[in-house]
Amino acid sequence: MIRSLYSVPGQQLPENIPIPDYAAILKNPGALLWVDFDNEPDASAEPILTGIFRFHPLAVDDALQETHTPKVDDWGEYIYLVLNAMIFDENDGISLVGRLA
């Protein structure tokens, strides 16, 4: 499932923007488009990431692979960041719950 938010200063925050509208939204330099691929993104996310957002194919391939190594890649026009999400449980200690890319 894909969840999206579109922020323009001074306007209401629309949610669940249709994918075909992403390209037009990205042309507005004063706007922020947040796209969240719930759970693990699969191959269906690749055309969105490479075609609409124009992320480098190696960065997209890396994002779609299961990895738990934190890292930062500078691709010139954007930064690719992988973080491990952790939850501290008083009884069990720290548990790795997934990655954020």
N, C-alpha and C positions, 0 to 999 in steps of 0.2 A: 504494500500500500504506500502511496506517495502522498505526503501532506505538504502543503505549501502556504506561505504567508507572503504578502506583498505590502511593503511599508513605503509610504510617501509622507514626508513631513506635513502635518496639518490635516491629514485625511484619515478616514476610518481604515482599520487594518482588515483588508479582505483575506479570506482563507480559502483553501482548496481551489487554487487557480487552475484552470484547464491547461494541460501541457502545451497545446498549440499556442497559447498566449505568452509563454515564457520568453520567446525571442523578442517580441515587441516590448515587453516589460524591461528586458535587459538593455534596451536602447535608451532608457531614461536614466541619465547620470545621477539624478537626485533620489532615485528609488533603491530599495533593497528587496531582493527576492530571496527568501529562505525556502529551500526544498529539502525535505526530510524523507529519506527512504526508510520507512519503518522496518525493523528487523534487519536481516542481511539483504542488501541489494543483490539482485541476480542479473543475468545477461540482458534482461529487458531494460535495465537502467543504462546500458552502454550507449544506445543512440541518443539518449537525452544528454548524457555527460559529454560525449564527443561531438555530437551534431549541434545541439542548442548552446551549450556552455563552452564548447570548443576547448575542453581540457585535453591535454596531451594524451594520446592513446596509452602510453606507458603508465601514466598516473592513473588512468581509468582502470587499466588491467590490475594495477597494484591495489586500488580501492576495492575491486571486486574479489580479490583473493583473501582467504582467511589468513591473517597474520596478527601476531601479537607483539610485534616489535615497534615501539614508539619511534617516530622519526619526523623530520621536517625536510621537505624538498622545495627548493625555490625554482619555479618554472618561469620566472621572468614576470609574467602578468598576474600570477597568483602564487600562493604558497599552499602546498599540500601538507597537511598535518595529521599525524596518526597519534592518538592518545589512548591509553588504557583506562577504562572506567573501573573504579573500585568501590566496593561498599565495605565499611567496617562493621562487623558484627561482634558485639561484646563477648559473645560466647565462643565464636569460631575464629575471630581475628579478621584479617583482611582477605577478601575474596575477589578475584578477577571476574568481572561480569560481562566483559565484552570489549570491543574496541570502537573508537570513534574516528572516522576518517573523513 
